[in-house]
Structures are given as C-alpha cells and as structure tokens.
Amino acid sequence: MTSGPFILTRVGDRPARSPNPLLSVWAWELRRVAARRLSWVLALAAFLFFAGMVQFKHAWSLGRESGVPFVIYGTSGVGVLYLFVNVLMFVFALILPFVVAEGVAADYRRRLHELLMATPIPGWAYVWGRFLAVLTLGLGLAVLMALAYLLMGFVLHQRNAVYPLPAPGNVLVVWLVLVLPATLLIAGLGFSLGTLFPRRARVMVLGLLIAWMLLFTVGDILGINPTGNVMVLAVTPGLIQGAQQQLAGLPADQQVQLMLQAQARLPDLAPFVLPQYALAAAGVALVAGTAALFRRFRQLMG
C-alpha cells in the first residue's frame, strides 16, 4: 500500500521514498543517450573536430601595417584566449544549438510526446529534467573542447618549441569565464525555443547560429557579448603597441623571445565575470519561464 511520499512493499520493510521526478527525468534521458552507440561516435567526432580546428589555426600575426608584425601563439597566456574565442568557441556555438534545441522537440518528432504526457511525471520536472540533460551534454561537449585544446597544445609544443606548453590553469580560467556562461546561455535559449516551438525547432537553431555569427562580428560595438570577442578586443591593442616599440631593430631570435614574454600571462578577465554570468543567468531564467508556460496537452504554435 502507499502512504504519502513512501511506498510500503512488505510488512516490516522500511518505507522507500518515491524517486525525485526531476532527477528521474534527467537520469532517464542521459541513459537513453548513453545507450546509443551513435552518441559515442559523435562525441569522438566532436573531439577530433576540435583538435583539427586547433591544428588548422593556432597563430595570429597582427600589426602588419606597422611593419613589425606581432605573432600571438595559440598556447601562450594570451593565445589561449585568442584560440578559444576565434576558433573553438565559434565552432562550439555552431554545434551546441543542435544538441539543446532537441531536448523536448525530439519527442514530437518521434511522436512520443503525448505518450510521455500521459505518465504521472509533473510538467515542471519534465521540462527541467530535460534541460539538465541537454545541459549535461553541452557541458560534456565543452569539456571535450578543452581537452582537445590541451592535447593539441602539447602536440604543437613537441613540433615547435616556440609554442609554450599550454597551462591547464589558463584553460580553466577561460573555460569558467567564457565557455561555461556561454554554454548556459545557449543551452537556455536553444532549449526554451525548442520547447515552446517544437515543430519549428530547426528554424530556431538556424536563428541562433545567425545570431551568434552577428554577435561575433559586432563585438567592438556591444559592451557585453557572449562570444568573448569583447575580451580579445580589450587586451589586444595595448599588448601589440607596447611590444612593437621594443621589437623594431631587434634580431629575429630576440623578437621571438620578446613576443613570448609579452604574451606569457593570461590577461585579467575579472571585469568580464559579472557580465558573462549575467547572460548565463538570463539563459536559466528563460528555462524557468518556459517551465511556467509549459502545458502538458495543448495545441502549440510550433
């Protein structure tokens, strides 16, 4: 028999608490994804793709117009920020919407939504559980991106000693200040749009991709930007101008050493923490609004 939140099975048994519906939905969805071999194949493909992008672009030659170019190496303190903003995060933001927008919309495509809504799972648990599941997948993808960078940074150093070994501490700071808030924002926005307009989820994904590319190109206009472009634009001019004055007239080997010294330290990203996490909070707030608007059975606009 049942008694409140407990289930009694036999006389003398201790009462067992009913499972948390939110965690149940989250765990069920992750188990479903993990059971598919294709999921692991796609994860490996994403890791190799990130590694390939680092191999494709890992240095920037700036300030050519002055006649004394300044080379930023992708494994240096400044270079890790450059590489994440200009290469890895740009690619990551083009992949993540496809993962998060399908959190609820996939049930409509599989024609399972009505069946799931006939179960006693509360609507709020269904929405938040699915969001936590796609967010977990998104964060896993973000971790794979960081691991790919570290691996390729080691490979670049072995090939050419001018590339310093990547510092895990620098990667962690950039991941926390740039990658994590952007993941929360994209996941919240993509999931919410896919949930409210499930039959137009792919159109919403296309809109997110276009919006990210536009934000990336107007980073010098907006004071807050999830792409991280504002961070790069804030640290680059002073770094290059200060170093170029010392590079002029030096032998090539001394120029390389000076450039390495100038970019060895990761720039101070503390001023960007609050704006980035404000955007992340907005993404989570969108999910909260979506959960409040969610109805188990209704004719959705999407």
N, C-alpha and C positions, 0 to 999 in steps of 0.2 A: 504494500500500500504506500501511498505518498503522504507526506506531512510537510507542508510549507516548502522550503527550498531543499529538503532532504528526500532521499529515496531509500526505503527500507526493503531489503531483499528477503532476509530470513530472521526468525526470532533470535535475538542475541547478537545479530550483526550490528556494527557501528553504523550510524547514518552516513551516507555518502552525499557530499554536496553535489548539486547539479553543476555541470560544467559551465564555465563562463561563456556565454554565447559569442562575445566579441573574439575571444581567443580561439574559440572553436572554428569560427569562420576563417580567421587568419591562418590557423594551422591546416584546415582542410584545403584551402587554396594553395598553400605552399606545398603540401603533399601532392596535390594534383600536378603542379608544375614540375616538381622534382621527379615524379614517376614517368614523365615523358623523356625519352632519350633525346628528342629534338631540343629540349631545353638546354641540356648539357652541351650539345653540339653548337647551339647558338652562343652560349656563354664562352666556349672556346674560340669561336669565330670572332666574337667581340674583342676578346683579349688579344688575339693575333692582329686584328684590325687596328686596335690602339697602338700596339707595338709597331706595326707597319707605318702608321702615321708619324710616330716619333722618328723612325728611320728616314722617312721622306722629308721631314722638316725639323731640323734641330739647331739651326743657327740663323742669326739675322745680322746683316751688315747695314748699319744705319749711319746717317750723317755723310753720305757720299757727296752731297752738294758742297760740303766744306772742303773737300779734297783729302780729308783724313777720316776714312771710314772707321766706325767703331763696331766691332763684332761682338754680339751677345751669344754666348754659348748656352745651349739649352739645359745643361746640367749645373750651371752656376746658380748662385743665390737669386740673381735677377732672372736668369734664364728659365728657372723652374716656373716662375710666374708667367713669363712670356709663352712658354710652351703650353702650359695649361690653358691660358686664355685664348691664344691664337690658333691652337691646333686641337688639343684634346677636348676642351670644353665645347668648342664649336661642333665637333663631331658627336660628342656625348649628347648634346642638346638636340641633335637631329635623330638620335636613336630612342632616347627616353620617352618621348610622347607616344610612340607606338606601343610601348610597354604599359604605360599607366592609363591611357585612354580606354583600354580594353577591359579594365577591372570589372565593370558591370556590363558594359556594352556587349562583351563577348557572349553573355548569357542570352541576349536577344538573338545574336547571330546563330547560336547553337539551338535556339528555341527551347531553352531551359528556364527562362525567367519565370513563367507562370508556375512551373513545377516547383521551383525553389520558394516562390512566394506562398505556396500552399503549405509549407512547413511552418512550425511554430517559431522560427528564428525571428527575433524582433527586427524591425526595419533599420533602426539605428545601428544594431550590431552587424547587420548585413553590409551596410554602407561603410562603416568604419573598419570592419574586418577586412573587406576587400581593399580599402585604401591602404591599410597597414601591410597587406600582402604585396600590392604593387610597389609600395614604398620600400619594402624589404628587397624586392627585386631590383629597384632602382639603385638603392644603396649598395647592393652587391655588385652591380654594374660599375658604380663609381669606385669601389674598392679594386675591381679588376683593372680599371683605368690607371689607378695609382701604382699598382703592381707592375703593369706593363711599362710605365714610365721608369720605375726603378730598375727593371730588368734591362731595358734598352739603354738607360744611362750607364749601367755597368758595361754593356757591350760597346758603347761609344768610347768610354774611357779606355777600354782594352785596345780598341782600334787606333785611337789617337789620344795621347796623354795630355794634350792641351785641354781636353774636356775633363773637368774635375769629376770625381765620383759624386753622384747625387747624394745629398744629405737627407736621410729619412725625416729628420726634424723639419726641414724646409717643406718637404712634401706634405707632412701632416698639417702644418700651419696653413698652407694653401688649400688643402682639402677641407679644413674646418672653416676657413673664411670665405672661400669661393665655391667649392664643389658642393658641400653639404647644404648651404642655404639655397643654392640654385636648384638642387635636386628636390628639396621640399617645395619650392615654388612651382617648378614644372610639374611635379607629381600632383600637387594640389589642384593646379589649374587644369591640367590634362584630364585627371580623374573626374573632376567636377563636371567639366564639359561633356565628357563621355558618358557620365551617369545621367545628366539632365537631358542630353540629346543622343541617346544610344544609337539610333538609326542613322545619325549623321556624325558618328564618332570619327570617321576617317577624314571628313571635311574639317572637323575641329583640329585634328592632328596637322593637317596642311596649314591651317591658320596659325598654329603655334610655331611651326617651322618658319613661316614667313615672318612672324613677329620677332623671333629670335634673331634672324638674319638682319632685320631692320634695326633692332636694338644694338647689334654688334657694330653696325656701320655708323650709328649716330652716338657713339659713346662719348664723344667730345662735347655733345650738346646737353645730355642729361646729367644731372648731378648724382643720380642713383641708377645703377644699371646692373642687372643680374649676370650679364655676360663677363664682367670683370674688366671690360675694356677701359673703364674709368681708372682702374688701378694702374694699368700699363701706361696710360697717358699721363698719369700723375707722377710717375717715377722716372720716365724716360728722358725728358728734356734736360733736366739738371744733371743727370748722370752723364749724358753724352757730352754736353757742353763743357763740363768740368774736366773730363778726361781728354777731350780733343786738344785742349790748350796745352796739355803735357805731352801728347803724342807727337806733335809736329817736330820733325827733325830727328827723332829717335830711330835707332836701328830697328829692323823688323822684330828681332827676338825680344828687345826691350819693350816694344809696343805691345806684343802679346802678353808679356808679364804684367804690364800696367793695366791692360784691359781686364785681365783676370782678377787683379787686385780690386779694381773699381767695381766689379760686379759680383764679388765673392759673397757679400752679405745679402740676405733676403731683405727687401725693403720693409719698412714699418707698415704693416697692414691694419694696425689697431683702429685708425679712423674709419675703416670700411666695415668693421664688425657690426656695428649697430644698424647701418643702412641695409646691409646684406640680410641680417636676420629679421629686419622689419619686413622685407619682401618674403622671407620664409614664413613668417607668421601670417602674412596675407594669404599665402597658399593654403596653410592649415585652416584658416578662417573660412576660406571658400568651401572646404570639405565639410566644416561644421554647418554652414548654410545649406549645403547640398543634402546633408543628412536630415536637417529640419524640414526641407521641402519634399523629401522623398516620400512617395506613396507606393504602397505595395501593388495595388491594382489601379491603373488609370491609363487613359489614352495620352501618351506622352507626345510632345511636339516633335521629338526627334524621330 
